[in-house]
Amino acid sequence: MTAETDLPPPGPGQTVPPTASLARDVRAAALARRKRIAVSMLAVAAVVFGIGTWLRITHPHWGFDLLVAMAEAAMVGGLADWFAVVALFRHPMGQRWIPHTAIIPNKKVALGRALANFISDHFLESGEVLRRVEEFNPGQRLAVALANPVHADRIGVFVVSVAPHLLQLMDSERLHRFLLGLVREQLQRADVADLGSQLLEVMTQDRRHQALLDSVLRDLGDVLSNEDTQHMIAGKISPQLWSVLRLTRLDDAVAEKLAAKIIAGVSDLISDMAEDPSHELRLRFDDYVDAFIDRLRTDPSLQQKVSALRDRVLDDPALARYLRQSWAQVLDWVRDDLQRNDSAIAGKVSDASRAVGEKLASDPAVQAWLNQWVLDTLGPLIEKYRGNIRDFIVERVERWDTRELVRELELSVGSDLQYIRYNGTAIGALIGGLLYATVRLIEWIA
C-alpha cells in the first residue's frame, strides 16, 4: 500500500476530495483483486478434492489419498480464515446469531477509546515528547535555518507574497469602520480622568517627574541666557514698560534696562530651580501635581470636563480623516515598496533573519535557553491538552457512521488480511499432507 492510499476516512457530512476518491477506488480495486485470488485458491482446492476423491474411488492409490487429504485441509484452512476475516467487519453470510462476529461495528466505541488511550499514553506521553524535542534541538536548528541565506531570502519572499493580502485586509473600509467604532466605544466607556490620575501617579512616583522638570528648566535657562533672546524679549517688554515709565518722565533706555533686569532675574530664578532639588517652587510644583492627581480622582466637575474633552476629540470628524489619511499613506508606501524587485522591506527581513541566525548560532547559551523555554512551555501544555485530545479521538470515532467506518477500515487493511486467507489455504494443504504422512507412517510401524 502506498502513501497515496493511506488517507483517513472522511467524517460525517464531509465531502471526499478528488484525490481521496481516486485513492479509495485504487484500494477498492486492490481489495477486490485479492479477494478473487483467495476465492480462486479455495475453488482450486475444492476441484482438486472432488477429482481426487473420484480418482481414489476408481483407482485406489496412496497418491490420490494424499491429494485428497491436502485439498480437504486446504479448504478447511481457507474457509476458517475467510470466516475470521469477514467476522472482523460483518456477520458471515448475514447470520447475526453467530457469536463474536462483526467485531469492529460492535466494538467501535471501545476501539475508539483504546486507540485514544494508546495515542495519549504512548505518543503524547510528556516525557517521550520532551525527549524528542530535546533531541531535535530547536535552538540550534532555528539558528542554522535563519543564518542560511537561502532560507533568509525565502522568508523575505514569503513576506512579499503574503503582504499584499494583509494590506488589502488592513485597507478595507469595513475594517476601518469596525476598528474606529470599537476604539471609540471603548474610549467612551473608559474613565479617562481615573486613567490619567493613575498614569500621572506612576510618572511622578519617587519624583521621577523632576527629571523632566530639570530638562525643561535647563533648556529654558539656556534660551533665556542667549543675548539675542534677551534682546527680543526686552524689545517686547520695553514698550509696555515705557508706557508706565512715561508717567515718571523716564526715557526708553531706562525701560530697556529695566526689561533686561527682569529677564535676568527670571533667568537666575530658573537656574536656581534647576540646581536646587529642594527649591521652594519645585516643592510647590510637587504639591500642585499631587493636588491635580487627587482632583482627577475626586473632583466631579474636573472629571466631567475631562470626559467632555474626550468626547469632543472622539466626535471630531477631522480626527478620523487624519488617522485614515495617515494610515493610507503608510499602506501606499508599503505597497509601492513591495512591488519593487529590490524591496527594502524584503531586504530588511532577509538581513534581519540572517543577523538573528548568525547571532543565535554563535551563542550556545541562548540556544540552551531557547531549548529550555520550549521544553518548559510544552510540558504543561502536553499535560493540559492530552486529555482533550483523548476525548476528541473518542468523540470523533463515535460520530463516524458505522458502515462507512467499516468500509474504510476494510479498504485500508482488507487487502493485507486477504493474505491470511492465502496462507490458510496453502498452509492447510501442507498440514493436511503432513498429517496424512504421519498417519501412514504410524500404520506402517504398527
Secondary structure, 3 states (H helix, E strand, C coil): CCHHHCCCCCCCCCCCCHHHHHHHHHHHHHHHHHHHHHHHHHHHHHHHHHHHHHHHHHCCCHHHHHHHHHHHHHHHHHHHHHHHHHHHHCCHHHCCCCCCCCHHHHCHHHHHHHHHHHHHHHHCCHHHHHHHHHHHCHHHHHHHHHHCHHHHHHHHHHHHHHHHHHHHHHCCHHHHHHHHHHHHHHHHHCCHHHHHHHHHHHHHHHHCHHHHHHHHHHHHHHHHHCHHHHHHHHHHHHHHHHHHHHHHCCCHHHHHHHHHHHHHHHHHHHHHHHHCCCCHHHHHHHHHHHHHHHHHHHCHHHHHHHHHHHHHHHHCHHHHHHHHHHHHHHHHHHHHHHCCCCCHHHHHHHHHHHHHHHHHHCCHHHHHHHHHHHHHHHHHHHHHHHHHHHHHHHHHHHHCCHHHHHHHHHHHHHHHHHHHHHHHHHHHHHHHHHHHHHHHHHHHHC
